[in-house]
């Protein structure tokens, strides 16, 4: 591992990193993941026939909400003034499933990678929740920042 872990003090205790001396800069992060499902389940999404309603619309809102609440979920994550969150959900017959991309922006002293990851994963969890009555074997995967 290159470098020192900044979330631990000399005694090995976890603490929040002090970013007060860092310059305020424009920050952006993009995360992606996917939800793999059977073609028949994907058809419920694309035709709008899912029993719980608009899967993609609700998952998009959940992803946005997840980005905004990241500091409440991740113990040492700084609360940030998120300035933009975009969550794109794209049905993909070749997967088959839904591809999710989340972009988060801010102007601040630390990055928004965790917010982007939280947005993408929250959207994926919501897709699963809204379709689990139709298929419990869906798989969430590929979560990464790029």
C-alpha positions, 0 to 999 in steps of 0.5 A: 500500500502506498502512503499512510492511512489518514483516517487513523491516528498514531495510536491506531484509533479511527478519526475524521481527517482534518481538511480545513487546510485544503484548498477549495476546488471543484470536485466531480466523481462518477460511479457505476454498477449494474443489476443483472436480471432475467429478460422477463424481469427486465421487460417489466421495467421497460414496459412499465408493468412492475407492480411497485411502479416506475422502477427507473424513476424511483431508483433515480430519486433514491440514488439522489437521496443516497448521495445527499445522505452519505455522511450519515451512512459512512462513519468518517465521511465529511458532510458535503454541500453537494451541488449536483447529482445525476443518476442515469439508469439504462436498461440493457438487453445484452446484460440483461439488466439495468446499468447505473451511472451516478455523477456527483459534483461539489466545490469543497475541500474533499472529494465526492467519490463516496457520494457517487458510490452511495448514489449508484448503490442506493439506486441499484438496491432500489431496483432490486427492492422494486423487482424482488417480487418478480425475481429474487435471483437478481445480482448487483455488481460492478460497483466502482468509481471511474 
